[in-house]
Amino acid sequence: MKFNKGKRRVLHLGRNNPMHQYRLGVDLWGSSSVEKDLGVLVDNKLSMSQQCALMAKAANGILGCIQKSVASRSREVILPFCSALVRPHLEYCVQFWAPQFKTESYQRESSRGLRG
C-alpha cells in the first residue's frame, strides 16, 4: 500500500508521550496537534472543544440564513426548517464528541426569537 505524503500525519496523545519522530523509508512523518477524521476534529488532548465550536458556528450560520429568508417567526414555520437543516449538523457523530452544552445553547438561541 502506498501512503500519500501530504496526508499522513502523527497525532501524539497523552501528557507523558515522548513524541518520537516516525519515518517511512527516508521520509519523516509530519506531526500535528489537531486532526480531522470522518468529519470530527480531534486534538492531542482528546478534547472536543474545537469540534463543538465548529458545529455551533455552522448551526448558527444556517439558523441566521433561515431567519433572514423566512418572513414568519412562528414556531410552526421555523421548527421544520431547523429540524431539517440545523439538527443534522449538530447530531453528526454526537455519540463521539457529545456537545451537551453547545447543543443546549443552540436550542435556547433558536427558541428565543420564536412566537407562539
C-alpha positions in Angstrom: 0.0 0.0 0.0 1.3 3.5 -0.9 0.9 6.4 1.5 0.1 9.9 0.4 2.9 12.1 1.7 0.7 15.2 2.0 -2.0 13.4 4.0 -0.1 11.4 6.5 0.3 12.8 10.0 1.1 11.7 13.5 -1.2 12.7 16.4 0.7 12.4 19.7 -1.7 11.6 22.5 -1.1 11.8 26.3 0.9 14.0 28.6 4.0 11.8 29.0 4.3 11.0 25.3 8.0 11.2 24.2 6.8 12.5 20.8 9.1 10.2 18.7 9.7 11.1 15.1 8.3 8.4 12.7 9.7 7.8 9.3 8.7 5.6 6.3 11.8 4.9 4.3 13.7 8.1 4.4 10.7 10.5 4.8 9.8 11.8 8.2 6.1 11.9 9.0 4.6 15.3 10.0 3.2 15.8 13.5 0.1 17.8 14.2 -1.9 18.8 17.3 -5.4 18.5 15.6 -6.6 16.1 13.0 -9.9 15.7 11.3 -11.1 12.1 10.9 -14.5 11.2 9.5 -15.6 14.8 9.8 -14.7 15.1 13.5 -11.8 17.2 14.9 -9.7 15.5 17.5 -6.8 17.2 19.2 -3.9 15.8 21.1 -5.7 16.1 24.5 -8.8 14.3 23.1 -10.8 17.5 23.8 -13.7 18.1 21.6 -13.9 21.9 22.2 -12.8 22.7 18.6 -15.4 20.3 17.2 -18.1 21.9 19.4 -17.2 25.4 18.3 -17.1 24.4 14.6 -20.6 22.7 14.8 -22.0 25.6 16.8 -20.7 28.1 14.2 -22.2 26.0 11.4 -25.6 25.8 13.2 -25.7 29.5 13.9 -24.9 30.3 10.3 -27.7 28.1 9.0 -30.1 29.5 11.6 -29.2 33.0 10.6 -29.9 32.1 6.9 -33.3 30.6 7.9 -34.2 33.7 10.0 -33.3 36.1 7.1 -35.1 34.1 4.4 -38.3 33.2 6.2 -40.8 36.0 6.9 -42.8 34.3 9.6 -41.3 33.8 13.1 -44.0 31.3 14.2 -42.9 28.1 15.8 -44.8 26.0 13.2 -42.8 27.5 10.3 -39.3 27.7 11.8 -39.1 24.3 13.6 -39.4 22.2 10.4 -36.5 24.2 8.9 -34.4 23.8 12.0 -35.1 20.1 12.2 -34.2 19.5 8.5 -31.3 21.9 8.1 -29.7 22.5 11.5 -30.1 19.3 13.6 -28.1 17.1 11.2 -25.1 19.3 11.6 -25.4 19.1 15.4 -26.1 15.4 15.6 -23.3 14.2 13.3 -21.1 11.8 15.4 -22.7 13.2 18.5 -22.0 9.9 20.3 -18.3 10.6 19.9 -18.0 14.3 20.7 -21.1 14.8 22.9 -21.6 18.6 22.9 -24.3 18.8 25.5 -23.8 22.4 26.5 -23.4 23.8 22.9 -26.5 21.9 21.8 -28.5 23.3 24.6 -27.3 26.9 23.9 -28.3 26.5 20.2 -31.8 25.3 21.3 -32.1 28.3 23.6 -30.9 30.7 20.8 -33.3 29.3 18.2 -36.3 29.3 20.5 -35.7 32.8 21.8 -36.8 34.5 18.6 -40.0 32.4 18.1 -43.5 33.5 18.8 -46.3 31.2 19.9 
